Structures are given as structure tokens and as C-alpha cells.
């Protein structure tokens, strides 16, 4: 799962704010290193200007490189982008240190202590600059993950309030209930109870992770409504006998996928079709697939629901990082969603 440019962990080093921050941090580092070098005298303060120049050269050059490469890095997976960024920074530190040492030898500027050899100077730069840079990368990454989590949870709650107000589902369900009140009041009462359970589940205050058993319970309530609405047009095939019910899964992961399958795979066809829900434990991972009929010509007037897929992808990455995946496969006569995530038991809090 790659990062978009607007939601990338690296800040925009082309901005004035970041350039100013790099300059200020560089000057603070120069002061700290100067203070650390004082041994009862004041000679080190004479080199503060040259040390500042060297650190600013390093900082601003690396900032310019990251500014230039940020767009390209943003298209990569987060972990790969972090690794490449770290490598680029370390190579830049060493390269600039070598250049500065060569200039020092030619011009005798005093940037490098006379007691330092080429190798010692490069190693010092590599260690000091590398530690600071890696700490900065860690900070940027953690901050980015925190922002993503807050944003994803906010979007999840907002979507939880909005998804079920989706006209084709809400209106159809309410019309189904209204039509059955006079003819089959008991069935209408059951539908209303299922409908209430759906919204109670969606709107409740809870942790972002629930058990697979809870998700399946929600699916059954939802499918009972759709089964009554679509009658014989909707056939359901369950194959979840080996699915661990105590596994943890982000809340509201399966229902939007199932709703998409019914909307795109059952409703467009006069005779409906079969919806297949399968799940099993494969080693340390859980695989869940939802399969529905598919014909391209039957969907020309129906828009996809990429928002739900994107939302689920974000939450999967937040909880499971690169260990989880969500794939959509379209063939000539069927469409299948494949969900894969690591098996871990839900711990009750």
C-alpha cells in the first residue's frame, strides 16, 4: 500500500517552515558540539562559524535532496520509503564529509581538526549525523502514523454514521419493512429488530478492533434483512467452519464488502445470484473471500464504492501494517474480494 503525496510521512522540505526548522536545529547542534569541545579554553568558539557552515551545508543539501525526491518516494510503500530515505541521508552525509575534507586539505579552513584523519572525520559525521537523522525519521514516522490513526478513526466514525444512510440500502430496507407490516407483522418486527441491531453496532462506543465472531453476527443480521428484501434472488453460501472466531479484526470491515457484493453482484440481475462467504486459517494468517456474480454490461449504470475499499485498506494498514492485504479480482463472470490479515486473539479490556 503506497502513500499518496498528501499523506506521506516525510514533511515538505521545500516549504519555508521546514527550511527554517533545519537552519535552527543546525545552529543548535553547532552550539552543542562547540560546548562539548571546550576544555578550559575558548579556542573552540573561534570555529563555531565554520562548524555552523558545515552543519548547514549538510542539513540544507539533504533537505534539498529530500525535497526533490519526496514525490517519487511517496509512491512507494511506507517501509520501503523509510529505508530508502535513511540510505539517501547516510550516503549524503558521507559524500559531503568527503568533499569538505578535501576542501580542508586544499584551503586549510579549519573546519576539520588537525588531529582528525579522513576516516575519523567521516566516521564522526556518519555517527552524529546518522543518529540525529534516524531520530528525526522516527519522529516523522510516528507522528505520521498518529495522524493517520486519528484521521482513519474519524473517517470510520463518520462513515459509520453515513454508510447506512446510503439511499439504496436504507430506503429499500424501510420499504420492505413497511410492506410487511400489514401482511406479515411478525416478520416486519424481526426486520426492525435486525435493523436496530445494525445501527446499535455501528453507533456504539467501542474499541477499533472486534472479534470475528462479532463481525459475523453483524453480517447475519444484515443478510437477514437483505434476504427478506431480495427473497429467492439472493442465495448465500457460507464456508467459515475453520475460521477462528476469537481473531481480532477492525470494526466494520466485512459488512461494507458484503454490501458492495450485493449491490454490484445480486441486485443488477433479474434472477439474482449466489453470494459466497469463505474463511479459513492459513498458517498464521486468516483469509476471507467474498464472491459474487459479475458482468461488465450489467454495471454500466452503477458506480463503484471505492471509498469503502480505501477506508478498509487504511485501517488494515494501521492495525496490521504490511501484513494485511485487500484485493479486488474481477473475472468474466464473477468478482471476488480477498481479505488477508494475521491471526491474533482479541484481548478483552
C-alpha positions in Angstrom: 0.0 0.0 0.0 1.7 3.1 -1.2 1.4 6.6 0.3 -0.1 9.5 -1.6 1.9 12.7 -1.8 -0.5 14.5 0.6 -0.3 11.7 3.3 3.4 10.9 3.2 5.4 10.6 6.4 8.1 13.0 5.3 7.3 16.7 5.7 7.7 19.0 2.7 11.3 20.1 2.9 10.6 22.6 0.1 8.5 24.7 2.5 9.9 27.8 4.2 8.9 26.4 7.6 11.0 23.3 7.2 14.0 25.2 5.8 13.8 27.5 8.8 13.5 24.5 11.2 16.5 22.8 9.6 18.6 26.0 10.0 17.6 26.5 13.6 18.2 22.8 14.5 21.6 23.0 12.7 22.6 26.1 14.7 21.6 24.4 18.0 23.6 21.4 17.1 26.7 23.6 16.3 26.4 25.2 19.7 26.1 21.9 21.4 29.1 20.4 19.6 31.1 23.6 20.4 30.2 23.5 24.1 31.2 19.8 24.2 34.6 20.6 22.6 35.6 23.2 25.2 38.3 22.0 27.6 39.1 25.0 29.7 39.8 27.4 26.9 37.9 29.4 24.3 39.6 28.3 21.1 36.7 26.1 20.1 34.4 29.2 19.9 36.6 30.5 17.0 35.5 27.5 15.0 31.7 28.0 15.7 31.2 29.8 12.5 33.0 27.2 10.4 31.2 24.4 12.2 27.9 26.1 11.7 28.7 26.5 8.0 29.5 22.7 7.7 26.3 21.6 9.5 24.1 24.0 7.5 25.7 22.7 4.3 24.9 19.1 5.4 21.3 20.0 6.5 20.3 22.2 3.6 21.8 19.8 1.0 20.0 16.8 2.4 16.8 18.9 2.7 17.1 19.8 -1.0 17.6 16.2 -2.0 14.6 15.0 0.0 12.6 17.9 -1.4 13.4 16.7 -4.9 12.8 13.0 -4.2 9.7 13.3 -2.0 7.2 12.9 -4.8 9.0 9.7 -6.0 9.4 8.3 -2.5 5.7 9.0 -1.8 4.7 6.4 -4.4 6.5 3.6 -2.5 5.3 1.5 0.4 5.9 3.3 3.7 8.6 0.9 5.0 10.5 0.9 1.7 10.3 4.7 1.6 11.7 5.0 5.2 14.5 2.6 4.3 15.5 4.5 1.1 15.3 7.8 2.9 17.6 6.6 5.6 20.1 5.3 3.0 19.9 8.6 1.0 20.6 10.6 4.1 23.6 8.5 5.2 25.1 8.5 1.7 24.7 12.3 1.6 26.4 12.7 5.0 29.4 10.7 3.9 29.7 12.3 0.5 29.6 15.9 1.8 32.0 14.9 4.6 34.5 13.7 2.0 34.1 16.8 -0.1 34.6 19.1 2.9 37.7 17.2 4.0 39.2 17.6 0.5 38.5 21.3 0.6 40.0 21.5 4.0 43.2 19.9 2.8 43.5 22.4 -0.1 42.4 25.6 1.7 43.2 24.9 5.4 39.9 26.5 6.5 40.0 25.0 10.0 36.6 23.2 9.6 38.3 19.8 10.4 40.5 19.4 13.5 44.1 18.8 12.6 44.1 15.7 14.7 41.3 14.1 12.6 42.2 11.8 9.7 39.9 11.5 6.7 38.4 8.3 8.0 37.9 9.6 11.5 36.2 12.8 10.2 33.8 10.7 8.0 33.0 8.3 10.8 32.3 11.2 13.2 30.0 12.8 10.7 28.3 9.5 9.9 27.6 8.7 13.5 26.5 12.1 14.7 24.5 13.0 11.6 23.2 9.4 11.3 21.8 9.3 14.8 20.2 12.7 14.6 18.7 11.9 11.1 17.4 8.5 12.2 15.8 10.0 15.3 14.2 12.7 13.1 12.9 10.0 10.7 11.5 8.0 13.6 9.7 11.2 14.8 8.3 11.9 11.4 7.1 8.3 11.0 5.5 8.1 14.5 3.8 11.5 14.0 2.5 10.4 10.6 1.1 7.1 12.0 -0.6 9.0 14.8 -2.2 11.5 12.3 -3.3 8.5 10.1 -4.8 6.8 13.1 -6.7 9.9 14.2 -7.9 10.5 10.6 -8.9 6.9 10.0 -10.8 6.6 13.2 -12.6 9.9 12.5 -13.4 8.8 9.0 -14.6 5.4 10.3 -17.0 7.1 12.7 -18.2 9.5 10.1 -18.6 6.6 7.6 -20.4 4.6 10.3 -22.9 7.5 10.5 -23.2 7.8 6.8 -22.8 4.4 5.2 -26.1 3.1 6.4 -27.9 6.3 5.2 -26.9 5.1 1.8 -30.2 5.5 -0.1 -30.5 2.2 -1.9 -30.0 0.3 1.3 -31.9 2.5 3.8 -34.9 3.1 1.5 -35.2 -0.4 0.3 -35.0 -1.8 3.8 -37.6 0.6 5.2 -39.9 -0.1 2.2 -39.5 -3.8 2.8 -40.5 -3.4 6.5 -43.4 -1.1 5.6 -44.7 -3.6 3.0 -44.7 -6.4 5.5 -46.3 -4.6 8.5 -49.8 -5.4 7.2 -49.1 -8.8 5.7 -46.5 -10.3 7.9 -46.3 -8.3 11.1 -44.1 -10.8 12.9 -41.6 -10.8 10.1 -41.6 -7.0 10.0 -40.9 -6.9 13.7 -37.9 -9.3 13.2 -36.6 -7.0 10.4 -36.9 -3.9 12.6 -35.0 -5.7 15.4 -32.2 -6.7 13.0 -32.2 -3.1 11.6 -31.9 -1.7 15.2 -29.0 -4.2 15.9 -27.2 -3.0 12.9 -27.3 0.7 13.9 -26.6 -0.2 17.5 -23.5 -2.0 16.5 -22.4 0.9 14.2 -23.1 3.7 16.5 -21.8 2.3 19.8 -18.7 3.5 21.5 -16.2 0.7 21.2 -12.6 -0.2 20.5 -11.4 -0.1 16.9 -10.9 -3.9 17.0 -13.6 -6.5 17.5 -13.7 -10.3 17.2 -14.5 -12.1 14.0 -17.5 -13.6 15.8 -19.0 -10.1 16.4 -18.4 -9.2 12.7 -20.1 -12.4 11.6 -23.1 -11.7 13.9 -23.4 -8.3 12.3 -23.3 -9.9 8.8 -26.1 -12.3 9.7 -28.3 -9.5 10.9 -27.6 -7.6 7.7 -28.1 -10.6 5.4 -31.4 -11.4 7.1 -32.7 -8.0 6.0 -31.4 -8.4 2.5 -32.6 -12.0 2.3 -36.2 -10.9 3.0 -35.9 -7.9 0.6 -34.4 -9.9 -2.3 -36.2 -13.2 -1.4 -35.1 -16.0 -3.8 -32.8 -13.7 -5.8 -30.3 -13.9 -3.0 -28.6 -17.2 -2.3 -25.9 -17.4 0.4 -23.2 -19.9 0.7 -21.2 -20.0 4.0 -17.9 -21.7 4.2 -16.4 -20.4 7.5 -16.2 -23.6 9.6 -12.4 -23.3 10.1 -12.5 -19.5 10.7 -11.2 -18.6 14.2 -14.0 -16.7 15.9 -11.7 -15.1 18.5 -9.5 -13.4 16.0 -9.4 -9.6 16.1 -10.4 -7.6 13.1 -11.0 -3.8 12.6 -14.7 -3.0 13.3 -16.9 -2.7 10.2 -14.5 -4.4 7.9 -16.7 -7.2 6.4 -20.1 -5.6 6.2 -19.2 -2.8 3.6 -17.6 -5.5 1.4 -20.7 -7.6 1.7 -23.0 -4.7 0.9 -20.9 -3.9 -2.2 -21.2 -7.6 -3.3 -25.0 -7.5 -3.1 -25.2 -4.0 -4.7 -23.0 -5.0 -7.7 -23.4 -8.7 -7.8 -27.0 -9.5 -6.9 -29.3 -6.5 -7.5 -28.4 -5.9 -11.2 -29.5 -9.4 -12.2 -33.2 -10.3 -12.6 -32.6 -13.8 -11.2 -30.1 -12.6 -8.6 -27.3 -14.9 -7.8 -25.2 -16.7 -5.2 -23.1 -14.8 -2.7 -20.2 -16.9 -1.3 -18.5 -16.1 2.0 -15.5 -18.2 2.8 -12.9 -18.0 5.6 -10.1 -20.1 7.0 -6.9 -20.0 9.0 -3.9 -20.4 6.7 -0.9 -20.9 8.9 -0.6 -17.6 10.9 -2.9 -15.7 8.6 -6.7 -15.5 8.2 -8.1 -15.5 4.6 -11.6 -14.3 4.0 -13.1 -14.2 0.5 -16.5 -12.7 -0.7 -17.5 -13.8 -4.2 -20.5 -12.6 -6.2 -21.6 -12.8 -9.9 -20.3 -10.2 -12.2 -21.0 -9.0 -15.8 -19.5 -5.7 -17.0 -22.5 -4.8 -19.1 -24.8 -5.1 -16.1 -22.8 -2.5 -14.2 -22.6 0.3 -16.7 -25.1 2.4 -14.8 -23.7 1.6 -11.3 -20.7 3.4 -9.8 -18.2 1.6 -7.6 -17.8 2.2 -3.9 -14.0 2.8 -3.8 -14.5 4.9 -0.6 -15.3 1.8 1.4 -12.3 -0.1 -0.1 -9.9 2.7 0.6 -11.2 3.1 4.2 -10.8 -0.6 4.9 -7.3 -0.5 3.4 -6.2 2.3 5.6 -7.5 0.7 8.8 -5.9 -2.6 7.9 -2.5 -0.9 7.4 -2.9 0.9 10.7 -3.6 -2.3 12.7 -1.5 -4.8 10.8 1.0 -2.7 8.7 2.2 -4.6 5.6 1.0 -8.0 6.9 -2.6 -7.4 5.8 -3.9 -7.0 2.2 -7.2 -6.4 0.5 -7.5 -7.4 -3.2 -10.4 -7.0 -5.7 -10.4 -9.6 -8.5 -12.8 -9.2 -11.5 -13.2 -12.1 -13.9 -15.6 -12.5 -16.8 -18.5 -13.9 -14.7 -17.5 -13.3 -11.1 -16.0 -10.7 -8.8 -14.1 -11.6 -5.6 -12.7 -9.7 -2.7 -9.8 -11.3 -0.9 -9.0 -10.2 2.6 -5.9 -11.4 4.4 -4.6 -10.4 7.8 -2.5 -12.0 10.6 -4.3 -14.1 13.3 -4.2 -12.7 16.7 -6.7 -13.2 19.5 -8.8 -10.3 20.7 -7.9 -9.4 24.3 -10.9 -8.1 26.2 -10.2 -4.9 28.0 
